[in-house]
Amino acid sequence: MTATLAVKVTPKSGKDQVVGIVETDGLREVHLRVTAPPEGGKANKSVIKLLSKELGVPKTDIQVKRGDTSHHKMLELDCEQSLVDAWVASLD
């Protein structure tokens, strides 16, 4: 049981938060802002921590599969895709 989630991350923001849904090149992504800088994986760790709280899944169940150093990331979560889809739908 593996789910995927496309996110757009803005590091060095005022606070950690889920902004909403953005569409980039035809791909719908969840826009996240994190206070951590994009150095040494700090922003990625903040993204995982934020999503862990939002989705109620352990941090260890969330991994960056693609886009380690990019604003645009593909995450893999060890949970049902329906959980992720329902959460994303609630952001619309």
NORRALIN-V193374 format. One record per pair of residues at least 24 apart in sequence whose ideal C-beta (glycine too) atoms are under 6 Angstrom apart, sorted by the first residue. I is the first residue (numbers start at 1). J is the second residue. Records with the same first field share a line. If there is no record, write none. Layout:
# NORRALIN-V193374
I=J  J
This chain:
# NORRALIN-V193374
1=80
2=76
3=77  79  81  84
4=76
5=75  84
6=74
7=32  73
8=71  72
9=47  71
11=37  38  43
12=37
16=50
20=91
21=91
55=87
